[in-house]
Amino acid sequence: MKLISLNIENNLHLDTVLEFLKIERPDIVCLQELLEEDFHRFENELEMDGVYILWSYWNNLENYPQLTGKKQGVGIFAKDIIDSGSVFYVGNKENMAKSFEEYSKEKEFQKNRAFVWANVKDSEGEVFKFVTTQLPVTNKGEVTPFQLEAIEALLKELKDFREFVLCGDTNAPRGGAAFRLLAEKYKDNIPEEYKTSIDQNLHRVKGIQFVVDCLFTTPGYEASSVRLTDGVSDHMAVVAEISKTQVK
């Protein structure tokens, strides 16, 4: 199955993202920073079913004033989703029921992190499990206590999932302590030749050389023909073929 995972930077590159996805024709699409208001547009234009979870209000007046107060989350799209769900591994969904004014004044309400998962059937009837999330951002890629807390909580929730493909935006540079918590548990499938997954032209901060976008697999899955593609959003798109392996 062909997978594409991408942080789309809310609504700043929608036409480009959709055109890219239509050209690539993936079987599975995993998106981060997807606005609630754009979820059905992706379903309709890709002609796919979707599953989605809201986990935060956009609250960055300095860099994205036009997005302030909009709700964002993560989503998975596919032709044949047979089961799906979501988990708040930090915070809870009740925080997203609060008004933006309440949410923006209380730091604890903003410590939400969630993942969405989907069981997807391929053309031969085989079922694959995909998970996508976005971990806490930090200043210049440094490790923070909250980032580590979120990763530990994520790993705890994923224990019950057994076999799956995990993709998304870790906001943790590969090689650092936070990223290693994930890489010690699952196989990192981003080829070593890539030194960054940040688009050098479209990201608002130039010159960032961090691989933060991930494609992890448990032993029951294999990722091949993995590549990163720029020119789509402020992060590069992760493109891969996903197949099942024989678990020993």
N, C-alpha and C positions, 0 to 999 in steps of 0.2 A: 504494500500500500504506500502511495506517495503522500508524504507529510510535509506541510509547510507550517512553521511556527514563526510568529512575527509580532514584535511590539510596534503597534501602528501609530503611536503618538497621538492618541485621541482622533480628532477629525482633521488633522493638518495635512494628511496625504491620502484622503479617502479615494479619490479617483485613480490615483497612481496605484494604490494597493489593490483595488478591485480589478483594474486592468491586468496587473501582474498575476493575480490569482486566476483570472479567466484564461490567460495565456498558458500558465503552468498546469492547470487542470489537476490539482491535487485531490486525493481521496479524503484527506483529513486536513482541516485548517484549525490551528490553535492561535488565538489572538490575545494579546495583552494590551492594556490601556484602551479598551474598547468602550466607547460611550454607550450608555443605556439607550439613548435616542437613535443610535445607528445599528443596533443589533438586528432589527428586522430588515433593514436594507441589505445587510450581508446575507441573511437567509434568502431573501427574494432574488437578489442579483446572482448569487452563486447557485441558486436552486438546490439548497441543502437545508437539512434540519439543523437546528442549533440548540445549544444549552449554554446558559450564561449565569454568572453570579456577580452581583454588585458588591464591591468591598470598600469603596471610598468615594468621597466627594473630591473633585479637583479643587485645590486650594493653593494656588501659586500666583499671587498677584504680581509679583516682580517679573516673572518670565512668561506667564500665560494668562494675562488678565481676562482675555476673551473666553476662557474656559472656566473661570471661577464659578463654583456652585453646581457644575455639571457632575452627574454621577458616572463613575467608570467602573469597569470590572474586567473579567477574563471570560473568554468564550471558546467553545469548540463547535465546529461545523462539519457535517458529513452527510452522505446520502442515506445511510441506514444506521441510525443510532437506535439500539435496542434497549438500552438502559443508561441512566445518567444520574448525576447528583453533584452536590457541592458540599464543602466542609470549610467552616471557619476554624483555622488552626490557631489564630490569635484574634481576640475580640469576639464579636457576635453580630448577627444580622440585625438585631435590635438597634445597633448604633446607626444603621443606614435608614432607619425609620425616623430618626430625629431630623429636625430642620437643619438647614445649612448653618444657620446662626448658632444653634446649640452645638453642632458638630465642630465648628471652627474654633469655638472658645474652650473646648475641653480636650486636652492632649490624649487622655485615655480613650476617648471615642475614636480618635484617629489611628489607633494602633490595631486596626483591622488588617487581617491577611486571610485570604481564602483561596482555595483551588477548586476547579471544576473538573469533573471526570466524565468519561463517556465510554461505553462498550459499543464498538462499531463492528458491523458484519461486513466482510469483504464479498466479492462476487462469487466466491466458492463456499460461502457459508461459515468461514472461519471468523471467530470473534477476537477482536483486539481491544485492549484497554489503554486509553490515553488520559493523561493528567496534565493540566497546565496551570501555572501560577506566576505571580510576580512578587519577588521578595523585597524587603525594605531597601530604599536607596540610601547611600551614604555619601559623605563629602570626599571626593577624590578617590573613591574606592576603598577607603579605610574600613576596617572592621569595627563594628559597634556592638555593645551588649544586646541591643534590641534585635539587630540582625541575627546574631547568634541564637538568641531566644526563639526567633521566628523559625529559623532552620531546624532547631531541635524539635520544636512543636510540629513542624511539617513532617519530619522523619517519623515522629511518634504516630501520627495519623496514617502515614503511608504503610506502616507495618502490616496492617490488616489487608492491604491490597495485593500482596504477594507479587504477581507478575504484571508489569505495566511499562509504558513509555512515558517519561516525564520530560516536558519541555517548557520553555518560558524564559523570563528575564530574571536572573538571579540577583542582579545589581551587585554581584560579588565577583571581582576579577579572578579568573582562573589562575591557580598557583597560590592564592591567598588562603588564609586560615578558614574563612567562611566557606569558600567554594570547596575546600578539601573535605568538609563535613559531608557534602553530597557525593563527591568523587570517591570517598572511601566506602560508600554504601552501594553506589551504582556505577555502571560503566559510562565514562565521558566519551561521547562519540564525535565531538567537534574535532576535526583533524588538527594536528599540531602545527601545520603550516600556517594556520590563521592566528595572527597576533592580536587581532581586535575584531569584535563583532559590532562596533559602533561605526555607523556610516560617516565617513570622513568629510563628506560634503553637506549632508542634510542635518546632522546633529548641530544644535545651537552652540555647543562648546567644541572647538576645533582641536584636533590632535590627540584625542583620547585613544590610548592603545591598550584596551582591556577587552578580553573575551568574557562577556557577562551573560550572553544568551546561551542557553544550554539545550542539550539533547542527551538525556540519560536513559539507559535501559537496564532492566533486570535480566538475569540469565536467560529467561524465556523468549527474549526478543533480540533481534539483530538489526542494526542500522547500517545501510550501505549507500554508496554514491552520495555521501554527505557533502554539501557545499553551502557556502554563505554567499548571498547575492545582495549587492548594494543598489542604491538608486531607487529604493522603494519607500523607506521611512528613515527615521533617525537611527534606528537599529537595522542591521542587516537581516535579511530573511534566512532562516535555517531551512534547508530543503534536503529531504532524505527519502530513501526507500526503506520501509519497515517490513520485516518478515519475522516469522516465528522460528525459534531454534528448538532442538530437542533437549529439554532439561534433563541433566543427568543426576 
